[in-house]
């Protein structure tokens, strides 16, 4: 990703009520700056699971998964960065859109999953 490019993810399910209603995680990854913004959309106290919309402002390998794990609230079902958060349905992380600057034209490009497939 280039500076200013963003990806939007929905159905990111970090475990725990410790997820604030909205925030920014700024933790370097692999020696490079990494920034993830998020908004909590729902919280299920019985399962201790939050659903958040996450927006990566930078593009690092496994950025969302690593940022939430480092913040102490790993993504539900993450076999690599999660601990004791198994989920029969697997990793609960789903990208629903992406925005970036087209490297050939220099123009912004934006793509989203159709609504019937987004939730």
C-alpha positions, -999 to 999 in steps of 0.1 A, spaced: 0 0 0 10 36 -6 5 64 19 -31 74 18 -44 40 7 -69 24 29 -87 -9 33 -120 -13 52 -128 -44 70 -160 -55 86 -168 -84 108 -136 -81 127 -144 -97 160 -119 -90 188 -127 -107 220 -134 -87 252 -153 -57 265 -119 -39 267 -124 -27 231 -132 11 235 -161 24 214 -136 39 189 -99 44 186 -67 43 168 -39 17 172 -5 31 163 21 4 169 50 -1 146 51 -35 128 83 -49 113 101 -16 122 77 5 102 49 28 112 14 11 113 -19 27 120 -53 11 123 -85 31 131 -116 13 143 -152 18 156 -170 -8 177 -204 -16 161 -216 -42 187 -207 -60 218 -220 -94 230 -213 -97 268 -223 -133 269 -197 -143 244 -173 -114 253 -170 -105 216 -170 -71 199 -177 -64 162 -157 -35 149 -152 -17 116 -114 -14 111 -96 9 86 -60 4 79 -42 36 72 -10 17 64 -5 -17 49 16 -41 69 14 -79 68 -15 -91 91 -18 -56 104 -53 -58 118 -47 -92 134 -14 -81 148 -26 -47 161 -56 -62 179 -35 -90 194 -9 -65 206 -37 -44 222 -48 -75 241 -80 -83 221 -71 -107 194 -94 -113 164 -118 -142 171 -105 -175 158 -70 -162 149 -48 -193 149 -16 -173 146 -19 -143 169 -49 -153 191 -47 -172 223 -76 -192 237 -101 -178 213 -110 -208 191 -140 -205 169 -156 -233 150 -163 -210 121 -126 -200 119 -110 -166 116 -137 -138 119 -121 -112 97 -137 -101 64 -127 -73 41 -156 -55 25 -139 -27 7 -106 -12 -5 -95 23 -16 -62 31 -31 -44 53 -56 -41 36 -90 -3 34 -96 -8 38 -134 -33 67 -135 -27 83 -102 -64 85 -97 -83 72 -66 -99 38 -69 -126 23 -46 -142 -11 -45 -168 -26 -22 -184 -59 -18 -221 -57 -28 -244 -53 2 -260 -87 -1 -225 -103 6 -212 -77 31 -229 -90 63 
